[in-house]
């Protein structure tokens, strides 16, 4: 009988992880003011990937640039965010780790309630992912 432990590889559908350790999302405040990935963002996640984690879940990443939590938060609300996020993914993959993105929509700080999202339409383009 095979012993399966925390450090055993696992395959979930087509996703292969070197072990069963996952880093949960934690705000780093390392993004640029416009939500782009910075060198500090890449270095933060690269260091964690080097530690032997199997899967990293990025921090709260805004899908809408109109409603944002305060701080320097990652965004994936415009095409201009994609190159930095792609660099982040490549850096983590080079360390033998996988990475996923925690997408988030925030109304924090603008005095709205969830029901208000149905009434107020932000003037932003949506990101097409193909």
Secondary structure, 3 states (H helix, E strand, C coil): CCCCCCCCCEEECCEEECCCCEECCCCCCCCCCCCCCCHHHHHHHHHHHHCCCCEEEEEEEECCCCCCCCCCCCECCCHHHHHHHHHHHHHHHHCCCEEEEEEECCCCCCCCCHHHHHCCCCCCCCCCCC
